Amino acid sequence: MRAILLDADAFINLRKLSIGRTSLLVIFLQRAKQQGRAVYLTQYVAEHDLSDLQTEIAFFKSKGLLIIEKVLSSDTTYRRLRRLIDKGEAEAIAWSVKRARSERPLFVARDKGALTCASNNKVPSTDLMGLIVELIQSELLTKKEAKEAVEPWSDPGQQIGKPRDYKTFEATFAKRRSHGPYYYP
């Protein structure tokens, strides 16, 4: 079962989407832990990009729901990637590249450049809709729960991680599921 590595936008957007009164992030983290699936942030993302959420991140970390990983700024892969993409994304991809290919987590980001960079470096990657398809496929979410969580995407003015190719939940889910394994268009 592949671990999941979130960038800042994915974390924030999962936090804003909800099922009932509970954020999709909380539901996802709790169920991932129950299933034995690790969820990661890198240190730069956790401490800088998400600096205003330190209490929440510390809570998730203390409960074993979230793991924070660090990459040194002197790391050659990080420095190479940093010339191409933002710091947090470069750190996440550099950390992933250091792992055996079969152990690299699914990197979830919104930025097309970061997703392309991850793919070019053999890091499995997807956007938020791809993650939702993955969560349904691995039984961390039901389709009904996912539809409720992404209901704001039906409003053309709402973004909250909405992918560019999103039409309706059913149409986008079917298209993404047929693409597997990382459900990115």
C-alpha positions in Angstrom: 0.0 0.0 0.0 1.6 3.2 -1.2 2.2 6.0 1.3 1.0 9.6 0.5 3.0 12.8 0.5 1.0 16.0 0.5 2.2 19.4 -0.6 0.8 22.5 1.1 -2.1 23.1 -1.3 -3.3 19.5 -1.0 -3.2 19.8 2.8 -5.1 23.1 2.8 -7.7 21.9 0.3 -8.3 18.6 2.1 -8.7 20.7 5.2 -11.4 22.9 3.6 -13.4 20.2 2.0 -15.7 18.3 4.4 -18.0 15.4 5.0 -20.7 16.6 7.3 -18.9 18.8 9.9 -15.6 17.0 9.7 -12.8 18.0 7.3 -11.8 15.6 4.6 -8.2 15.9 5.9 -9.2 14.6 9.4 -11.2 11.7 8.0 -8.4 10.8 5.5 -5.7 10.9 8.1 -7.6 8.8 10.6 -8.6 6.2 8.1 -5.1 6.1 6.6 -3.7 5.3 10.0 -6.3 2.6 10.6 -5.3 1.0 7.3 -1.6 1.3 8.1 -1.0 3.8 5.3 1.6 6.6 6.1 0.9 10.2 5.3 3.8 12.6 5.0 4.6 16.3 4.8 8.1 17.6 4.4 9.6 19.9 7.0 9.6 23.0 4.8 6.0 22.6 3.9 5.0 21.8 7.5 6.9 24.7 9.1 6.9 27.4 6.4 4.1 26.9 3.9 1.7 25.8 6.6 3.2 28.0 9.4 -0.2 29.3 10.6 -1.4 25.6 11.2 1.4 24.6 13.6 -1.0 23.6 16.4 -3.0 21.4 14.1 0.1 19.8 12.5 1.6 19.1 15.9 -1.6 17.5 17.0 -1.7 15.2 13.9 1.9 14.4 14.4 1.4 13.5 18.1 -1.4 11.2 17.2 0.7 9.4 14.6 -1.5 10.6 11.8 1.1 12.6 10.0 4.9 12.1 9.6 7.2 15.1 8.9 10.4 14.4 6.9 13.4 16.7 6.3 15.7 17.2 3.4 18.9 19.2 3.9 19.2 22.3 1.8 22.7 21.0 0.7 21.1 17.9 -0.8 22.1 17.8 -4.5 18.8 16.5 -5.8 16.9 19.3 -3.8 19.2 21.9 -5.2 18.7 20.7 -8.8 14.9 20.6 -8.3 14.9 24.0 -6.6 15.9 25.6 -9.9 12.7 24.2 -11.4 10.0 24.4 -8.8 9.2 26.0 -5.4 11.0 25.0 -2.2 8.3 22.9 -0.7 7.7 20.9 -3.8 11.4 20.5 -4.5 11.9 19.2 -1.0 9.0 16.7 -1.3 10.2 15.3 -4.6 13.9 15.2 -3.5 12.8 13.3 -0.4 10.8 10.8 -2.5 13.6 10.3 -5.0 15.9 9.1 -2.1 13.6 6.2 -1.5 13.5 3.0 -3.4 11.2 3.3 -6.4 8.7 0.8 -5.0 8.6 2.8 -1.7 8.1 6.2 -3.1 4.9 7.8 -1.8 2.1 9.2 -4.0 2.9 12.9 -4.2 -0.3 15.0 -4.2 0.0 18.6 -5.5 -2.0 21.1 -7.4 0.8 22.8 -9.3 1.2 21.4 -12.8 4.9 22.1 -12.9 5.5 20.2 -9.7 3.4 17.3 -10.9 5.4 17.2 -14.2 8.7 17.5 -12.2 7.6 14.6 -10.0 6.7 12.4 -12.9 10.0 13.3 -14.7 11.8 12.1 -11.5 9.8 8.8 -11.4 7.8 9.9 -8.4 4.2 8.8 -8.6 2.0 11.9 -8.5 -1.5 13.2 -8.8 -3.8 16.1 -8.0 -6.6 16.2 -5.4 -9.1 14.4 -7.6 -6.6 11.7 -8.3 -6.1 11.3 -4.6 -9.9 11.1 -4.1 -10.1 8.3 -6.7 -7.2 6.5 -5.0 -9.0 6.8 -1.6 -12.1 5.3 -3.0 -10.2 2.5 -4.8 -8.4 1.7 -1.6 -11.6 1.9 0.5 -10.5 4.8 2.6 -13.6 6.8 1.3 -16.9 5.7 -0.1 -18.0 7.2 -3.4 -20.9 8.8 -1.5 -18.6 10.5 1.0 -16.3 11.7 -1.8 -19.2 13.2 -3.7 -20.3 15.1 -0.6 -16.8 16.3 0.1 -16.3 17.7 -3.4 -19.8 19.2 -3.7 -18.3 22.7 -3.6 -16.7 21.9 -7.0 -20.2 22.0 -8.6 -20.1 25.8 -8.1 -18.1 27.3 -10.9 -16.8 30.0 -8.5 -15.4 27.5 -6.0 -11.9 26.2 -6.5 -10.7 24.5 -3.3 -8.4 22.2 -5.2 -10.8 21.7 -8.1 -8.9 20.1 -11.1 -9.0 21.8 -14.5 -10.7 18.8 -16.1 -13.5 18.6 -13.6 -17.0 18.4 -15.1 -19.2 16.5 -12.7 -18.1 14.0 -10.0 -19.3 11.0 -11.9 -17.8 12.0 -15.2 -14.4 13.0 -13.8 -14.3 9.9 -11.5 -14.9 7.6 -14.4 -12.3 9.3 -16.6 -9.7 9.3 -13.9 -10.3 5.7 -12.7 -9.8 4.5 -16.3 -6.4 6.2 -16.3 -4.9 4.6 -13.2 -2.7 3.8 -11.4 -2.3 7.4 -10.1 -5.5 8.7 -11.6 -4.1 11.8 -13.3 -5.3 13.0 -16.7 
